Amino acid sequence: MCDGFADLLSFSPPHGSTEDARFTPGAFTSDLVRRLNGRADKALERTWSYRTTGEDLPVFRLAHGGSLVACTYVREYEVSGTGKTGTVRFGKGSDTDVLLGGGGRERRSVKETGSMTPLIEVPASKSAPATVLGCDCYAPRTLTATGVPAP
């Protein structure tokens, strides 16, 4: 399930799929993908990429036969200005701006690396979809950021 959810969230807007038979629609699946697709912008190229990381976390069996699974991800977000002169800027004082050295300066491109942890309920029936019960998906922790300065 962890790899499947990482796959669902890895895309460039507006090409994320809001429907996936492996997961029930909801705030952390279809709604999140819809929100990220809404960030499509002709002046910017964006890509989100997730991969599972670290040791497997404990799986908790539920009384009805299902399981609770916690996943840990490395999240990579890349954004760049389109065309020969396009730029990107993060808000002055934002986490990403601070990691880039501050000042709210324009950059040609930026790559952020961060972490994210969802909690997924996996049903006992393998044919039933899983439900993402909780996630820091809307505010993942940014750990590093590198950027290419604008000319």
Phi and psi in radians as a Rosetta constraint file:
Dihedral C 1 N 2 CA 2 C 2 CIRCULARHARMONIC -1.080 0.35
Dihedral N 2 CA 2 C 2 N 3 CIRCULARHARMONIC -0.817 0.35
Dihedral C 2 N 3 CA 3 C 3 CIRCULARHARMONIC -1.122 0.35
Dihedral N 3 CA 3 C 3 N 4 CIRCULARHARMONIC -0.641 0.35
Dihedral C 3 N 4 CA 4 C 4 CIRCULARHARMONIC -1.127 0.35
Dihedral N 4 CA 4 C 4 N 5 CIRCULARHARMONIC -0.718 0.35
Dihedral C 4 N 5 CA 5 C 5 CIRCULARHARMONIC -1.209 0.35
Dihedral N 5 CA 5 C 5 N 6 CIRCULARHARMONIC -0.671 0.35
Dihedral C 5 N 6 CA 6 C 6 CIRCULARHARMONIC -1.040 0.35
Dihedral N 6 CA 6 C 6 N 7 CIRCULARHARMONIC -0.729 0.35
Dihedral C 6 N 7 CA 7 C 7 CIRCULARHARMONIC -1.085 0.35
Dihedral N 7 CA 7 C 7 N 8 CIRCULARHARMONIC -0.751 0.35
Dihedral C 7 N 8 CA 8 C 8 CIRCULARHARMONIC -1.026 0.35
Dihedral N 8 CA 8 C 8 N 9 CIRCULARHARMONIC -0.655 0.35
Dihedral C 8 N 9 CA 9 C 9 CIRCULARHARMONIC -1.599 0.35
Dihedral N 9 CA 9 C 9 N 10 CIRCULARHARMONIC -0.025 0.35
Dihedral C 9 N 10 CA 10 C 10 CIRCULARHARMONIC -1.681 0.35
Dihedral N 10 CA 10 C 10 N 11 CIRCULARHARMONIC 1.858 0.35
Dihedral C 10 N 11 CA 11 C 11 CIRCULARHARMONIC -2.949 0.35
Dihedral N 11 CA 11 C 11 N 12 CIRCULARHARMONIC 3.011 0.35
Dihedral C 11 N 12 CA 12 C 12 CIRCULARHARMONIC -1.964 0.35
Dihedral N 12 CA 12 C 12 N 13 CIRCULARHARMONIC 2.238 0.35
Dihedral C 12 N 13 CA 13 C 13 CIRCULARHARMONIC -1.196 0.35
Dihedral N 13 CA 13 C 13 N 14 CIRCULARHARMONIC 2.542 0.35
Dihedral C 13 N 14 CA 14 C 14 CIRCULARHARMONIC -1.712 0.35
Dihedral N 14 CA 14 C 14 N 15 CIRCULARHARMONIC 0.592 0.35
Dihedral C 14 N 15 CA 15 C 15 CIRCULARHARMONIC -1.703 0.35
Dihedral N 15 CA 15 C 15 N 16 CIRCULARHARMONIC 0.174 0.35
Dihedral C 15 N 16 CA 16 C 16 CIRCULARHARMONIC -1.289 0.35
Dihedral N 16 CA 16 C 16 N 17 CIRCULARHARMONIC 2.419 0.35
Dihedral C 16 N 17 CA 17 C 17 CIRCULARHARMONIC -1.569 0.35
Dihedral N 17 CA 17 C 17 N 18 CIRCULARHARMONIC 2.193 0.35
Dihedral C 17 N 18 CA 18 C 18 CIRCULARHARMONIC -1.472 0.35
Dihedral N 18 CA 18 C 18 N 19 CIRCULARHARMONIC -0.101 0.35
Dihedral C 18 N 19 CA 19 C 19 CIRCULARHARMONIC -2.073 0.35
Dihedral N 19 CA 19 C 19 N 20 CIRCULARHARMONIC 2.282 0.35
Dihedral C 19 N 20 CA 20 C 20 CIRCULARHARMONIC -2.638 0.35
Dihedral N 20 CA 20 C 20 N 21 CIRCULARHARMONIC 2.067 0.35
Dihedral C 20 N 21 CA 21 C 21 CIRCULARHARMONIC -1.075 0.35
Dihedral N 21 CA 21 C 21 N 22 CIRCULARHARMONIC -0.295 0.35
Dihedral C 21 N 22 CA 22 C 22 CIRCULARHARMONIC -1.358 0.35
Dihedral N 22 CA 22 C 22 N 23 CIRCULARHARMONIC -0.307 0.35
Dihedral C 22 N 23 CA 23 C 23 CIRCULARHARMONIC -2.344 0.35
Dihedral N 23 CA 23 C 23 N 24 CIRCULARHARMONIC 2.530 0.35
Dihedral C 23 N 24 CA 24 C 24 CIRCULARHARMONIC -1.292 0.35
Dihedral N 24 CA 24 C 24 N 25 CIRCULARHARMONIC 2.546 0.35
Dihedral C 24 N 25 CA 25 C 25 CIRCULARHARMONIC -1.103 0.35
Dihedral N 25 CA 25 C 25 N 26 CIRCULARHARMONIC 2.594 0.35
Dihedral C 25 N 26 CA 26 C 26 CIRCULARHARMONIC 2.958 0.35
Dihedral N 26 CA 26 C 26 N 27 CIRCULARHARMONIC -2.986 0.35
Dihedral C 26 N 27 CA 27 C 27 CIRCULARHARMONIC -1.056 0.35
Dihedral N 27 CA 27 C 27 N 28 CIRCULARHARMONIC -0.579 0.35
Dihedral C 27 N 28 CA 28 C 28 CIRCULARHARMONIC -1.779 0.35
Dihedral N 28 CA 28 C 28 N 29 CIRCULARHARMONIC 0.064 0.35
Dihedral C 28 N 29 CA 29 C 29 CIRCULARHARMONIC -2.157 0.35
Dihedral N 29 CA 29 C 29 N 30 CIRCULARHARMONIC -1.630 0.35
Dihedral C 29 N 30 CA 30 C 30 CIRCULARHARMONIC -1.056 0.35
Dihedral N 30 CA 30 C 30 N 31 CIRCULARHARMONIC -0.737 0.35
Dihedral C 30 N 31 CA 31 C 31 CIRCULARHARMONIC -1.143 0.35
Dihedral N 31 CA 31 C 31 N 32 CIRCULARHARMONIC -0.703 0.35
Dihedral C 31 N 32 CA 32 C 32 CIRCULARHARMONIC -1.137 0.35
Dihedral N 32 CA 32 C 32 N 33 CIRCULARHARMONIC -0.809 0.35
Dihedral C 32 N 33 CA 33 C 33 CIRCULARHARMONIC -1.078 0.35
Dihedral N 33 CA 33 C 33 N 34 CIRCULARHARMONIC -0.730 0.35
Dihedral C 33 N 34 CA 34 C 34 CIRCULARHARMONIC -1.034 0.35
Dihedral N 34 CA 34 C 34 N 35 CIRCULARHARMONIC -0.752 0.35
Dihedral C 34 N 35 CA 35 C 35 CIRCULARHARMONIC -1.107 0.35
Dihedral N 35 CA 35 C 35 N 36 CIRCULARHARMONIC -0.798 0.35
Dihedral C 35 N 36 CA 36 C 36 CIRCULARHARMONIC -1.170 0.35
Dihedral N 36 CA 36 C 36 N 37 CIRCULARHARMONIC -0.655 0.35
Dihedral C 36 N 37 CA 37 C 37 CIRCULARHARMONIC -1.053 0.35
Dihedral N 37 CA 37 C 37 N 38 CIRCULARHARMONIC -0.578 0.35
Dihedral C 37 N 38 CA 38 C 38 CIRCULARHARMONIC -1.169 0.35
Dihedral N 38 CA 38 C 38 N 39 CIRCULARHARMONIC -0.211 0.35
Dihedral C 38 N 39 CA 39 C 39 CIRCULARHARMONIC -1.535 0.35
Dihedral N 39 CA 39 C 39 N 40 CIRCULARHARMONIC 0.093 0.35
Dihedral C 39 N 40 CA 40 C 40 CIRCULARHARMONIC -1.044 0.35
Dihedral N 40 CA 40 C 40 N 41 CIRCULARHARMONIC 2.404 0.35
Dihedral C 40 N 41 CA 41 C 41 CIRCULARHARMONIC -2.623 0.35
Dihedral N 41 CA 41 C 41 N 42 CIRCULARHARMONIC 2.221 0.35
Dihedral C 41 N 42 CA 42 C 42 CIRCULARHARMONIC -1.091 0.35
Dihedral N 42 CA 42 C 42 N 43 CIRCULARHARMONIC -0.371 0.35
Dihedral C 42 N 43 CA 43 C 43 CIRCULARHARMONIC -1.535 0.35
Dihedral N 43 CA 43 C 43 N 44 CIRCULARHARMONIC -0.136 0.35
Dihedral C 43 N 44 CA 44 C 44 CIRCULARHARMONIC -2.334 0.35
Dihedral N 44 CA 44 C 44 N 45 CIRCULARHARMONIC 2.570 0.35
Dihedral C 44 N 45 CA 45 C 45 CIRCULARHARMONIC -1.925 0.35
Dihedral N 45 CA 45 C 45 N 46 CIRCULARHARMONIC 2.198 0.35
Dihedral C 45 N 46 CA 46 C 46 CIRCULARHARMONIC -2.210 0.35
Dihedral N 46 CA 46 C 46 N 47 CIRCULARHARMONIC 2.548 0.35
Dihedral C 46 N 47 CA 47 C 47 CIRCULARHARMONIC -2.543 0.35
Dihedral N 47 CA 47 C 47 N 48 CIRCULARHARMONIC 2.342 0.35
Dihedral C 47 N 48 CA 48 C 48 CIRCULARHARMONIC -1.947 0.35
Dihedral N 48 CA 48 C 48 N 49 CIRCULARHARMONIC 2.396 0.35
Dihedral C 48 N 49 CA 49 C 49 CIRCULARHARMONIC -2.432 0.35
Dihedral N 49 CA 49 C 49 N 50 CIRCULARHARMONIC 2.272 0.35
Dihedral C 49 N 50 CA 50 C 50 CIRCULARHARMONIC -2.166 0.35
Dihedral N 50 CA 50 C 50 N 51 CIRCULARHARMONIC 2.527 0.35
Dihedral C 50 N 51 CA 51 C 51 CIRCULARHARMONIC -2.548 0.35
Dihedral N 51 CA 51 C 51 N 52 CIRCULARHARMONIC 2.539 0.35
Dihedral C 51 N 52 CA 52 C 52 CIRCULARHARMONIC -1.197 0.35
Dihedral N 52 CA 52 C 52 N 53 CIRCULARHARMONIC 2.628 0.35
Dihedral C 52 N 53 CA 53 C 53 CIRCULARHARMONIC -2.576 0.35
Dihedral N 53 CA 53 C 53 N 54 CIRCULARHARMONIC 2.884 0.35
Dihedral C 53 N 54 CA 54 C 54 CIRCULARHARMONIC 1.293 0.35
Dihedral N 54 CA 54 C 54 N 55 CIRCULARHARMONIC -3.011 0.35
Dihedral C 54 N 55 CA 55 C 55 CIRCULARHARMONIC -1.304 0.35
Dihedral N 55 CA 55 C 55 N 56 CIRCULARHARMONIC 2.640 0.35
Dihedral C 55 N 56 CA 56 C 56 CIRCULARHARMONIC -1.074 0.35
Dihedral N 56 CA 56 C 56 N 57 CIRCULARHARMONIC 2.342 0.35
Dihedral C 56 N 57 CA 57 C 57 CIRCULARHARMONIC -1.501 0.35
Dihedral N 57 CA 57 C 57 N 58 CIRCULARHARMONIC 2.816 0.35
Dihedral C 57 N 58 CA 58 C 58 CIRCULARHARMONIC -1.067 0.35
Dihedral N 58 CA 58 C 58 N 59 CIRCULARHARMONIC 2.545 0.35
Dihedral C 58 N 59 CA 59 C 59 CIRCULARHARMONIC -1.841 0.35
Dihedral N 59 CA 59 C 59 N 60 CIRCULARHARMONIC 2.277 0.35
Dihedral C 59 N 60 CA 60 C 60 CIRCULARHARMONIC -1.824 0.35
Dihedral N 60 CA 60 C 60 N 61 CIRCULARHARMONIC 2.138 0.35
Dihedral C 60 N 61 CA 61 C 61 CIRCULARHARMONIC -1.394 0.35
Dihedral N 61 CA 61 C 61 N 62 CIRCULARHARMONIC 2.388 0.35
Dihedral C 61 N 62 CA 62 C 62 CIRCULARHARMONIC -1.757 0.35
Dihedral N 62 CA 62 C 62 N 63 CIRCULARHARMONIC 2.760 0.35
Dihedral C 62 N 63 CA 63 C 63 CIRCULARHARMONIC -1.016 0.35
Dihedral N 63 CA 63 C 63 N 64 CIRCULARHARMONIC -0.559 0.35
Dihedral C 63 N 64 CA 64 C 64 CIRCULARHARMONIC -1.467 0.35
Dihedral N 64 CA 64 C 64 N 65 CIRCULARHARMONIC 0.055 0.35
Dihedral C 64 N 65 CA 65 C 65 CIRCULARHARMONIC 1.761 0.35
Dihedral N 65 CA 65 C 65 N 66 CIRCULARHARMONIC -0.219 0.35
Dihedral C 65 N 66 CA 66 C 66 CIRCULARHARMONIC -1.386 0.35
Dihedral N 66 CA 66 C 66 N 67 CIRCULARHARMONIC -3.022 0.35
Dihedral C 66 N 67 CA 67 C 67 CIRCULARHARMONIC -2.469 0.35
Dihedral N 67 CA 67 C 67 N 68 CIRCULARHARMONIC 2.679 0.35
Dihedral C 67 N 68 CA 68 C 68 CIRCULARHARMONIC -1.828 0.35
Dihedral N 68 CA 68 C 68 N 69 CIRCULARHARMONIC 2.224 0.35
Dihedral C 68 N 69 CA 69 C 69 CIRCULARHARMONIC -2.171 0.35
Dihedral N 69 CA 69 C 69 N 70 CIRCULARHARMONIC 2.200 0.35
Dihedral C 69 N 70 CA 70 C 70 CIRCULARHARMONIC -1.761 0.35
Dihedral N 70 CA 70 C 70 N 71 CIRCULARHARMONIC 2.332 0.35
Dihedral C 70 N 71 CA 71 C 71 CIRCULARHARMONIC -2.027 0.35
Dihedral N 71 CA 71 C 71 N 72 CIRCULARHARMONIC 2.601 0.35
Dihedral C 71 N 72 CA 72 C 72 CIRCULARHARMONIC -2.111 0.35
Dihedral N 72 CA 72 C 72 N 73 CIRCULARHARMONIC 2.360 0.35
Dihedral C 72 N 73 CA 73 C 73 CIRCULARHARMONIC -2.203 0.35
Dihedral N 73 CA 73 C 73 N 74 CIRCULARHARMONIC 2.597 0.35
Dihedral C 73 N 74 CA 74 C 74 CIRCULARHARMONIC -1.629 0.35
Dihedral N 74 CA 74 C 74 N 75 CIRCULARHARMONIC 2.233 0.35
Dihedral C 74 N 75 CA 75 C 75 CIRCULARHARMONIC -1.934 0.35
Dihedral N 75 CA 75 C 75 N 76 CIRCULARHARMONIC 2.209 0.35
Dihedral C 75 N 76 CA 76 C 76 CIRCULARHARMONIC -2.034 0.35
Dihedral N 76 CA 76 C 76 N 77 CIRCULARHARMONIC 2.243 0.35
Dihedral C 76 N 77 CA 77 C 77 CIRCULARHARMONIC -2.133 0.35
Dihedral N 77 CA 77 C 77 N 78 CIRCULARHARMONIC 2.156 0.35
Dihedral C 77 N 78 CA 78 C 78 CIRCULARHARMONIC -2.098 0.35
Dihedral N 78 CA 78 C 78 N 79 CIRCULARHARMONIC 2.359 0.35
Dihedral C 78 N 79 CA 79 C 79 CIRCULARHARMONIC -2.446 0.35
Dihedral N 79 CA 79 C 79 N 80 CIRCULARHARMONIC 2.420 0.35
Dihedral C 79 N 80 CA 80 C 80 CIRCULARHARMONIC -2.564 0.35
Dihedral N 80 CA 80 C 80 N 81 CIRCULARHARMONIC 2.703 0.35
Dihedral C 80 N 81 CA 81 C 81 CIRCULARHARMONIC -1.309 0.35
Dihedral N 81 CA 81 C 81 N 82 CIRCULARHARMONIC 2.544 0.35
Dihedral C 81 N 82 CA 82 C 82 CIRCULARHARMONIC -1.506 0.35
Dihedral N 82 CA 82 C 82 N 83 CIRCULARHARMONIC 2.814 0.35
Dihedral C 82 N 83 CA 83 C 83 CIRCULARHARMONIC 1.264 0.35
Dihedral N 83 CA 83 C 83 N 84 CIRCULARHARMONIC -3.089 0.35
Dihedral C 83 N 84 CA 84 C 84 CIRCULARHARMONIC -1.302 0.35
Dihedral N 84 CA 84 C 84 N 85 CIRCULARHARMONIC -0.375 0.35
Dihedral C 84 N 85 CA 85 C 85 CIRCULARHARMONIC -2.096 0.35
Dihedral N 85 CA 85 C 85 N 86 CIRCULARHARMONIC 0.092 0.35
Dihedral C 85 N 86 CA 86 C 86 CIRCULARHARMONIC -1.142 0.35
Dihedral N 86 CA 86 C 86 N 87 CIRCULARHARMONIC 2.517 0.35
Dihedral C 86 N 87 CA 87 C 87 CIRCULARHARMONIC -2.374 0.35
Dihedral N 87 CA 87 C 87 N 88 CIRCULARHARMONIC 2.946 0.35
Dihedral C 87 N 88 CA 88 C 88 CIRCULARHARMONIC -2.297 0.35
Dihedral N 88 CA 88 C 88 N 89 CIRCULARHARMONIC 2.567 0.35
Dihedral C 88 N 89 CA 89 C 89 CIRCULARHARMONIC -2.457 0.35
Dihedral N 89 CA 89 C 89 N 90 CIRCULARHARMONIC 2.361 0.35
Dihedral C 89 N 90 CA 90 C 90 CIRCULARHARMONIC -1.762 0.35
Dihedral N 90 CA 90 C 90 N 91 CIRCULARHARMONIC 2.615 0.35
Dihedral C 90 N 91 CA 91 C 91 CIRCULARHARMONIC -0.963 0.35
Dihedral N 91 CA 91 C 91 N 92 CIRCULARHARMONIC 2.381 0.35
Dihedral C 91 N 92 CA 92 C 92 CIRCULARHARMONIC -1.012 0.35
Dihedral N 92 CA 92 C 92 N 93 CIRCULARHARMONIC 2.197 0.35
Dihedral C 92 N 93 CA 93 C 93 CIRCULARHARMONIC 1.560 0.35
Dihedral N 93 CA 93 C 93 N 94 CIRCULARHARMONIC -0.112 0.35
Dihedral C 93 N 94 CA 94 C 94 CIRCULARHARMONIC -1.164 0.35
Dihedral N 94 CA 94 C 94 N 95 CIRCULARHARMONIC 2.838 0.35
Dihedral C 94 N 95 CA 95 C 95 CIRCULARHARMONIC -0.938 0.35
Dihedral N 95 CA 95 C 95 N 96 CIRCULARHARMONIC -0.791 0.35
Dihedral C 95 N 96 CA 96 C 96 CIRCULARHARMONIC -1.162 0.35
Dihedral N 96 CA 96 C 96 N 97 CIRCULARHARMONIC -0.752 0.35
Dihedral C 96 N 97 CA 97 C 97 CIRCULARHARMONIC -1.025 0.35
Dihedral N 97 CA 97 C 97 N 98 CIRCULARHARMONIC -0.774 0.35
Dihedral C 97 N 98 CA 98 C 98 CIRCULARHARMONIC -1.093 0.35
Dihedral N 98 CA 98 C 98 N 99 CIRCULARHARMONIC -0.769 0.35
Dihedral C 98 N 99 CA 99 C 99 CIRCULARHARMONIC -1.126 0.35
Dihedral N 99 CA 99 C 99 N 100 CIRCULARHARMONIC -0.436 0.35
Dihedral C 99 N 100 CA 100 C 100 CIRCULARHARMONIC -1.545 0.35
Dihedral N 100 CA 100 C 100 N 101 CIRCULARHARMONIC 0.018 0.35
Dihedral C 100 N 101 CA 101 C 101 CIRCULARHARMONIC 1.881 0.35
Dihedral N 101 CA 101 C 101 N 102 CIRCULARHARMONIC 0.004 0.35
Dihedral C 101 N 102 CA 102 C 102 CIRCULARHARMONIC 1.388 0.35
Dihedral N 102 CA 102 C 102 N 103 CIRCULARHARMONIC 3.111 0.35
Dihedral C 102 N 103 CA 103 C 103 CIRCULARHARMONIC 1.626 0.35
Dihedral N 103 CA 103 C 103 N 104 CIRCULARHARMONIC -0.153 0.35
Dihedral C 103 N 104 CA 104 C 104 CIRCULARHARMONIC 1.076 0.35
Dihedral N 104 CA 104 C 104 N 105 CIRCULARHARMONIC 0.525 0.35
Dihedral C 104 N 105 CA 105 C 105 CIRCULARHARMONIC -1.281 0.35
Dihedral N 105 CA 105 C 105 N 106 CIRCULARHARMONIC 2.680 0.35
Dihedral C 105 N 106 CA 106 C 106 CIRCULARHARMONIC -1.275 0.35
Dihedral N 106 CA 106 C 106 N 107 CIRCULARHARMONIC 2.532 0.35
Dihedral C 106 N 107 CA 107 C 107 CIRCULARHARMONIC -2.282 0.35
Dihedral N 107 CA 107 C 107 N 108 CIRCULARHARMONIC 2.672 0.35
Dihedral C 107 N 108 CA 108 C 108 CIRCULARHARMONIC -1.274 0.35
Dihedral N 108 CA 108 C 108 N 109 CIRCULARHARMONIC -0.719 0.35
Dihedral C 108 N 109 CA 109 C 109 CIRCULARHARMONIC -2.698 0.35
Dihedral N 109 CA 109 C 109 N 110 CIRCULARHARMONIC 2.772 0.35
Dihedral C 109 N 110 CA 110 C 110 CIRCULARHARMONIC -2.463 0.35
Dihedral N 110 CA 110 C 110 N 111 CIRCULARHARMONIC 2.458 0.35
Dihedral C 110 N 111 CA 111 C 111 CIRCULARHARMONIC -2.176 0.35
Dihedral N 111 CA 111 C 111 N 112 CIRCULARHARMONIC 2.130 0.35
Dihedral C 111 N 112 CA 112 C 112 CIRCULARHARMONIC -1.850 0.35
Dihedral N 112 CA 112 C 112 N 113 CIRCULARHARMONIC 2.503 0.35
Dihedral C 112 N 113 CA 113 C 113 CIRCULARHARMONIC -2.140 0.35
Dihedral N 113 CA 113 C 113 N 114 CIRCULARHARMONIC 2.344 0.35
Dihedral C 113 N 114 CA 114 C 114 CIRCULARHARMONIC -2.617 0.35
Dihedral N 114 CA 114 C 114 N 115 CIRCULARHARMONIC -2.910 0.35
Dihedral C 114 N 115 CA 115 C 115 CIRCULARHARMONIC -2.306 0.35
Dihedral N 115 CA 115 C 115 N 116 CIRCULARHARMONIC 2.732 0.35
Dihedral C 115 N 116 CA 116 C 116 CIRCULARHARMONIC -2.672 0.35
Dihedral N 116 CA 116 C 116 N 117 CIRCULARHARMONIC 2.547 0.35
Dihedral C 116 N 117 CA 117 C 117 CIRCULARHARMONIC -2.368 0.35
Dihedral N 117 CA 117 C 117 N 118 CIRCULARHARMONIC 1.917 0.35
Dihedral C 117 N 118 CA 118 C 118 CIRCULARHARMONIC -1.727 0.35
Dihedral N 118 CA 118 C 118 N 119 CIRCULARHARMONIC 2.761 0.35
Dihedral C 118 N 119 CA 119 C 119 CIRCULARHARMONIC -2.050 0.35
Dihedral N 119 CA 119 C 119 N 120 CIRCULARHARMONIC 2.138 0.35
Dihedral C 119 N 120 CA 120 C 120 CIRCULARHARMONIC -2.094 0.35
Dihedral N 120 CA 120 C 120 N 121 CIRCULARHARMONIC 2.314 0.35
Dihedral C 120 N 121 CA 121 C 121 CIRCULARHARMONIC -1.651 0.35
Dihedral N 121 CA 121 C 121 N 122 CIRCULARHARMONIC 2.082 0.35
Dihedral C 121 N 122 CA 122 C 122 CIRCULARHARMONIC -1.787 0.35
Dihedral N 122 CA 122 C 122 N 123 CIRCULARHARMONIC 2.119 0.35
Dihedral C 122 N 123 CA 123 C 123 CIRCULARHARMONIC -1.237 0.35
Dihedral N 123 CA 123 C 123 N 124 CIRCULARHARMONIC 2.804 0.35
Dihedral C 123 N 124 CA 124 C 124 CIRCULARHARMONIC -1.128 0.35
Dihedral N 124 CA 124 C 124 N 125 CIRCULARHARMONIC -0.651 0.35
Dihedral C 124 N 125 CA 125 C 125 CIRCULARHARMONIC -1.378 0.35
Dihedral N 125 CA 125 C 125 N 126 CIRCULARHARMONIC 2.168 0.35
Dihedral C 125 N 126 CA 126 C 126 CIRCULARHARMONIC -1.165 0.35
Dihedral N 126 CA 126 C 126 N 127 CIRCULARHARMONIC -0.312 0.35
Dihedral C 126 N 127 CA 127 C 127 CIRCULARHARMONIC -1.548 0.35
Dihedral N 127 CA 127 C 127 N 128 CIRCULARHARMONIC -0.192 0.35
Dihedral C 127 N 128 CA 128 C 128 CIRCULARHARMONIC -1.536 0.35
Dihedral N 128 CA 128 C 128 N 129 CIRCULARHARMONIC 2.575 0.35
Dihedral C 128 N 129 CA 129 C 129 CIRCULARHARMONIC -1.302 0.35
Dihedral N 129 CA 129 C 129 N 130 CIRCULARHARMONIC 2.648 0.35
Dihedral C 129 N 130 CA 130 C 130 CIRCULARHARMONIC -1.436 0.35
Dihedral N 130 CA 130 C 130 N 131 CIRCULARHARMONIC 2.796 0.35
Dihedral C 130 N 131 CA 131 C 131 CIRCULARHARMONIC -2.137 0.35
Dihedral N 131 CA 131 C 131 N 132 CIRCULARHARMONIC 2.215 0.35
Dihedral C 131 N 132 CA 132 C 132 CIRCULARHARMONIC -1.454 0.35
Dihedral N 132 CA 132 C 132 N 133 CIRCULARHARMONIC 1.928 0.35
Dihedral C 132 N 133 CA 133 C 133 CIRCULARHARMONIC -1.462 0.35
Dihedral N 133 CA 133 C 133 N 134 CIRCULARHARMONIC -0.551 0.35
Dihedral C 133 N 134 CA 134 C 134 CIRCULARHARMONIC -2.807 0.35
Dihedral N 134 CA 134 C 134 N 135 CIRCULARHARMONIC 2.695 0.35
Dihedral C 134 N 135 CA 135 C 135 CIRCULARHARMONIC -3.007 0.35
Dihedral N 135 CA 135 C 135 N 136 CIRCULARHARMONIC 2.568 0.35
Dihedral C 135 N 136 CA 136 C 136 CIRCULARHARMONIC -1.575 0.35
Dihedral N 136 CA 136 C 136 N 137 CIRCULARHARMONIC 0.578 0.35
Dihedral C 136 N 137 CA 137 C 137 CIRCULARHARMONIC -1.051 0.35
Dihedral N 137 CA 137 C 137 N 138 CIRCULARHARMONIC -0.598 0.35
Dihedral C 137 N 138 CA 138 C 138 CIRCULARHARMONIC -1.446 0.35
Dihedral N 138 CA 138 C 138 N 139 CIRCULARHARMONIC -0.261 0.35
Dihedral C 138 N 139 CA 139 C 139 CIRCULARHARMONIC -2.556 0.35
Dihedral N 139 CA 139 C 139 N 140 CIRCULARHARMONIC 1.075 0.35
Dihedral C 139 N 140 CA 140 C 140 CIRCULARHARMONIC -1.150 0.35
Dihedral N 140 CA 140 C 140 N 141 CIRCULARHARMONIC 2.686 0.35
Dihedral C 140 N 141 CA 141 C 141 CIRCULARHARMONIC -1.385 0.35
Dihedral N 141 CA 141 C 141 N 142 CIRCULARHARMONIC 2.126 0.35
Dihedral C 141 N 142 CA 142 C 142 CIRCULARHARMONIC -1.484 0.35
Dihedral N 142 CA 142 C 142 N 143 CIRCULARHARMONIC 2.216 0.35
Dihedral C 142 N 143 CA 143 C 143 CIRCULARHARMONIC -1.821 0.35
Dihedral N 143 CA 143 C 143 N 144 CIRCULARHARMONIC -0.672 0.35
Dihedral C 143 N 144 CA 144 C 144 CIRCULARHARMONIC -2.463 0.35
Dihedral N 144 CA 144 C 144 N 145 CIRCULARHARMONIC 2.743 0.35
Dihedral C 144 N 145 CA 145 C 145 CIRCULARHARMONIC -2.597 0.35
Dihedral N 145 CA 145 C 145 N 146 CIRCULARHARMONIC 2.357 0.35
Dihedral C 145 N 146 CA 146 C 146 CIRCULARHARMONIC -2.230 0.35
Dihedral N 146 CA 146 C 146 N 147 CIRCULARHARMONIC 2.618 0.35
Dihedral C 146 N 147 CA 147 C 147 CIRCULARHARMONIC -2.517 0.35
Dihedral N 147 CA 147 C 147 N 148 CIRCULARHARMONIC 2.737 0.35
Dihedral C 147 N 148 CA 148 C 148 CIRCULARHARMONIC -1.800 0.35
Dihedral N 148 CA 148 C 148 N 149 CIRCULARHARMONIC 2.069 0.35
Dihedral C 148 N 149 CA 149 C 149 CIRCULARHARMONIC -1.057 0.35
Dihedral N 149 CA 149 C 149 N 150 CIRCULARHARMONIC 2.590 0.35
Dihedral C 149 N 150 CA 150 C 150 CIRCULARHARMONIC -1.311 0.35
Dihedral N 150 CA 150 C 150 N 151 CIRCULARHARMONIC 2.546 0.35
